[in-house]
Amino acid sequence: MPISQKLLEILVCPRCRGPVELNSGEDGLVCGACSLVYEIRDGIPIMLTDQARPLDKSGRLQV
């Protein structure tokens, strides 16, 4: 279930309040300022900083 464009327009990063973008796999929302990815589960974005995954300097998820 894809996320609606309206929802994408109003969602912001809970840490910095900056914009988030849908990642290429459409399974997460990326905050470029914080280098975090917020997972999307069953069409619902999980906007909790303690569950966000960090990106490395090249923009890939850290393992």
C-alpha positions as CSV (number, residue, x, y, z in Angstrom):
1,M,0.0,0.0,0.0
2,P,1.7,3.2,-1.2
3,I,1.8,6.4,0.9
4,S,-0.4,9.2,-0.5
5,Q,1.3,12.3,-1.8
6,K,-0.7,14.4,0.7
7,L,0.7,12.5,3.6
8,L,4.2,12.9,2.2
9,E,3.7,16.6,2.0
10,I,2.9,17.0,5.7
11,L,5.3,14.5,7.3
12,V,8.5,15.8,8.8
13,C,11.4,14.3,10.6
14,P,10.5,14.1,14.3
15,R,14.1,14.9,15.3
16,C,14.8,18.1,13.2
17,R,11.4,18.9,11.8
18,G,12.9,18.9,8.3
19,P,11.4,17.3,5.2
20,V,11.5,13.6,4.5
21,E,11.5,11.9,1.1
22,L,10.4,8.5,0.0
23,N,13.4,6.3,-0.6
24,S,14.0,4.5,-3.9
25,G,12.6,1.2,-2.6
26,E,9.5,3.0,-1.3
27,D,9.9,1.2,2.0
28,G,11.2,4.1,4.1
29,L,11.3,7.9,4.5
30,V,14.7,9.6,4.4
31,C,15.7,12.7,6.4
32,G,18.8,14.0,4.7
33,A,19.6,16.4,7.5
34,C,19.7,13.7,10.2
35,S,20.8,10.9,7.9
36,L,18.0,8.7,9.2
37,V,15.5,6.4,7.5
38,Y,12.1,5.9,9.0
39,E,10.6,2.5,8.0
40,I,7.2,2.1,6.4
41,R,5.3,-1.0,7.6
42,D,2.0,-2.0,6.0
43,G,1.7,1.5,4.5
44,I,2.3,3.2,7.8
45,P,5.4,5.3,8.4
46,I,7.0,4.6,11.7
47,M,8.2,8.1,12.7
48,L,10.0,7.2,16.0
49,T,13.6,8.3,16.3
50,D,14.5,5.3,18.4
51,Q,13.4,3.0,15.6
52,A,15.0,5.0,12.7
53,R,18.0,3.5,10.9
54,P,21.1,5.6,10.3
55,L,22.6,6.2,6.9
56,D,26.3,6.2,6.3
57,K,28.1,9.1,4.4
58,S,27.3,7.5,1.0
59,G,23.6,7.4,1.8
60,R,23.4,3.7,2.4
61,L,21.9,2.1,5.5
62,Q,24.4,1.2,8.2
63,V,24.3,-2.5,9.2
